[in-house]
């Protein structure tokens, strides 16, 4: 058999499969494009972008580089997945035995990859929520400014390790690192919260003693400050000064400082450090 005859036989055998693969690829890519667009329009009609905006999913998508549209992100993920499926199916029609096992493994890997991306997106969203909550708490209790990003990193690290495990990456070492990060974040938060709440507890405790030692309408003097008590709150006492202004005095100062009292003190005596005038 001549070389030309052998080439002709191979061409006759391969051309139908090549034409079928090419046809499947073209038709499949067109179908993928139409299906992904229809999916995005359906998601928009369903209001998924509005719900994602309220849940601040768009913030996580923007930080990840996908823009501020969940429907667009779903469209891209669907288009990428279906495109790979079409390409794998077209290659399988060529009858390349060497690629068959790899193609099957690639098709089975796609669902795990999508699940891992979804897990990571949830981690980014929850990490953003955690950061905002810790930022508000830090502003109220004067906690360290490094605590909010550390809390966010801890949450994202846990979900990132889970996502890597989903796609089959060995995560024993990463899980240990994530555990250390999460533990460090929890310990830092506990210490900062304890130190911050100590002052709040001190003021609240002082408020109970002040409310028993002073009364609204009584005139007191604290250093150069002199005025009438307008209200006694849990952490501070409001005075109306002789100039007509109002100042808020932390309750612990009324216990730790020498206070001048005009008029009769309330029943129960005066706290240590106070004196009559």
FENNORDA-V401648 format. One record per run of one state. SS is the DSSP state (alpha for helix, beta for strand, coil for the rest). FROM is the first residue (numbers start at 1). LEN is the number of residues. Records with the same first field share a line. If there is no record, write none. Layout:
SS->FROM-LEN, FROM-LEN
This chain:
coil->1-2, 46-2, 55-2, 64-6, 94-3, 142-4, 167-5, 214-5, 223-2, 233-3, 242-4, 257-2, 263-11, 277-1
alpha->3-43, 48-7, 57-7, 70-24, 97-45, 146-21, 172-42, 251-6
beta->219-4, 225-8, 236-6, 246-5, 259-4, 274-3
